[in-house]
Amino acid sequence: MSLYLLHCAPDPKALTLWATRHRLLSPDGDAGYAIHALLSAAFGESAPKPFRYLGAKQGLLAYTDQSSEALRQQTALVTPDVEQALGLDALAVRAFPQTWQQDQLLGFEVRVRPVLRAKDGRERDVFLHAVESSTATGSTTASESREAVYADWLERQLSLQGAASVVRGGMDAFRLSRAIRRGAGKHSSERQVRTVTGPDAVFKGVLQVRDGDAFNRLLQRGIGRHRAFGFGMLLLKPVRSC
């Protein structure tokens, strides 16, 4: 499967207006669900994900298996408000590398939501879960920092199917953010909008590729949960620039 890197420049005012009109802007101003909805409106089932919105200056990045020609064909009939909100007039797409050497070093940055699904179906912050579990068992995990717990979680995510491992790195930013989500229902208009609060962390560092094919699958899938809403996109750069 081919992999492409997409970039566009959403218009902040048009994006906020569209999100507000559709009640998809969180109390914190997080645009993750709004961009998810806009990408779905523009590209349908081929909506690029995972994606990362880096703000007005750097725009929106996303991975997709669709070529530039295919993406432009899909947006030919998009409504003007969606086109303006996403900045599709500046859409750029290029092929992304798919061949990785074993033990290759790469600089990385990733925004993640380190949560797990609890037995009751709700999401739990992995740090709070670790603290509660260690308190119950009398282990020492409760003394570990939030960053250490998240770093361990990230290492496990990267090492799925032997894809990669962290050589060095750390948490560059953290906050608790409130995100918009919709409940169950056949149609979006039937699904109740709700606000979900959870951990929102950015990690930067250097990783080492362990298995090229598994690493490609990891890039295409993304890391952790909420990958369709602005989390989990693994951004890469040459290690010499780290």
N, C-alpha and C positions, 0 to 999 in steps of 0.2 A: 504493500500500500504506500502510495506517495504521501509525502508530508510537505506542507507549505506553511510559510510564516506570513500572516496577514497583518497589515497596519492600516489604520484609518485615523482620522482626527475628528472625534466628536465635538460638536459645538456645545460648550458648557451651558449656554442660555437655552438653546433649543432642547438639549437633553433634559435639563431641569424642568422646563415647561412641559415636555411630553410626559416625563415621569410623574409630575404633579397632577396632570390631567387624568392620568390612568391610575392614580393613587399607588404608585410603585416606588416612591422615594422614602427611605427610612428616616426616622427622627434624627439620625446622625448624618444624614445626607449621603449615605452609601448608595451608589448607583448600580450595584451588582445585579439586582433583579431587573431593574429597568433596562440595562444593557442586554441582559439575557432575553428579555421580551423583544427588544428592538432587533437583535440578531435573528430571532425566530421569525419576526415579521418580515425581515429582509431576505433571509436565506432558507426559511422553512426548515425541513428536517435536516438540511445540510448546514445548519447554524454552526459556526466555528466554536470549538471549545477544546481544551480550556482556554480562557482569555485572561488578560490582565489590563485593567484600566489604570494608566499611570498619570492621569490628570491632563489638564488643558495643553500643557507644553509638549508632553511626550506622546499623548494619544493612547490608542488602544492597540494591543498586540494580541494575536490569537493564533493557534495552530489549527490547520484544516487539511483535509485530504482532497479538497477541491482546487483545481487549477484557477488561475486568474481569469481565463476565458469562461469557465463554468460559473464562477462566482458573479461575473458581470452579467451573464445571461440571466441568472437567477434574480438579479436586482433590477432588471430592465423595467419591470412594472411596479416597482416599489413606490409608495406614496411619498410626496415631497417632504412631509414632516419627518418621516422615518429617515429619508435620505439626508436631510439636514442635521438631524439629531446625531446620526452616526458619522457624518462627514464622509459619505461615500464618494463624493466627487474627488477626494484625495486618496481613494483606495489603492493600495499597493500590495502586491503579492509576489513572493519569490520562493523558489524551491529551497527546502531546508535539508541540510545533510542527513543522510540515513546510514552512513557507514562510519562506525566508531571502532577504534582500535582497543583491544583489551589493555587495561591499565592506563588508558588515555586520561590526562588530567584536564578538567574544564572548570572555569569559574562559573558559579551559579548564584541565582537569586530566586526565591520563591515565597509567595504569600500563601499562608496556609491557615486552616481552621482546625486546630488539633483537638478533635472531638471523637468520641466513640458512641456507638448505639447501646444504650442500657437495656436491661431486661424488660423494662416497662415500655420500651419503644422510643423513649426520649433520648436526646443527645446529652452527653456529659463531657465537660472539659476534662481532658486526660490528666491534667495536673490535679484537679480537685478529686478525680477518681483515685489517683495514686495516693493522695494524702489520706483519703477516707479508708482505702484498703490497707495502708500501712498502719494506720491507727488501730484498725480492727485486729490486725494480726500481730501488732507489736514490733514490726520491722522498722528499718531506719529510713525508708523511702520518704517519710514525712519531712525529714530534714533536708531533702534535696530541693534545689531551687526550681522555680517554674521553668527557667531556661533549660536546665539539665533534663527535666522530664520531657519537655517538648523536643529537645535535641535527640533524645533516645527514640521518641516516637518517629521523628523525621528519618532517622537512620533505618528504622524498620521499614518505613515506606519506600525508601530508596533501594533497599536490599531485596524487595520482593522479586522473586524469580531470579535472584542473583544479579540484578541490573547494575547497581552502583553502590558506592559507599562514600561517606564523608571523610575527606582527608583533614580538613580544618574548616572552621567556620563558627558562627554563633548567631544569636538572635539580634537583629539590627533594629527592630521596632516591635512594640507590643501595645495592644489596647483591647478593651472589651467593646465590641461593636454590635450595634443593633441592625439586623438585616430583615428585609421584607421577604416573606414566603407566602405561598398560597396553600390552602388545605386541599383535601381530595375533592374530586368532581370531574365530570366528563368535559365540561367547558370552562374556560378561564373565568367567565362571568359568574359561574356557580361556585367557584372556589373562594372561600373567605380569606381575606388578606390578614396576616398576623405578623407580629414583630418577634424575632428570635434574637436573643442576646448570646454571644459566644466569644471565645478567644479569637484574636485576629493578630497573627504574628508574621513577621518577615525575617527570613533567614538568608544570610549571605555566606559564601565561603568557596571552597574548592572541593570538587568531588572526583572520584576515580571510577571510570567505566569498568565494569567487571564482565558484562556480557552485552555485546553490541545489539543483538536482536531484542533482548529483554529491555535494554535501555530505550530503544525505539518505541517499544510498546508503552513504556512508562511515560515518554514524552507525549504520545498521542492520547493517553488516558488522563494524565495529570496525577497529582498527589493529594490523597485524603478526600474528604467529603466537600460538598458544595462547589464542585469543579465547574459546574455550569453557571456559576454566579460570581466569578471573578477570583476564585481561589485555585491553587494547585498548579498553575502554569509554571513550568520550570524554564526560567530564562537562562541562557548560556552565553559565555563569552570566553575568548582565549585566556588561559591562565596567566599569561604574562601581564595582563592588564588588571589583575586582581591585587 
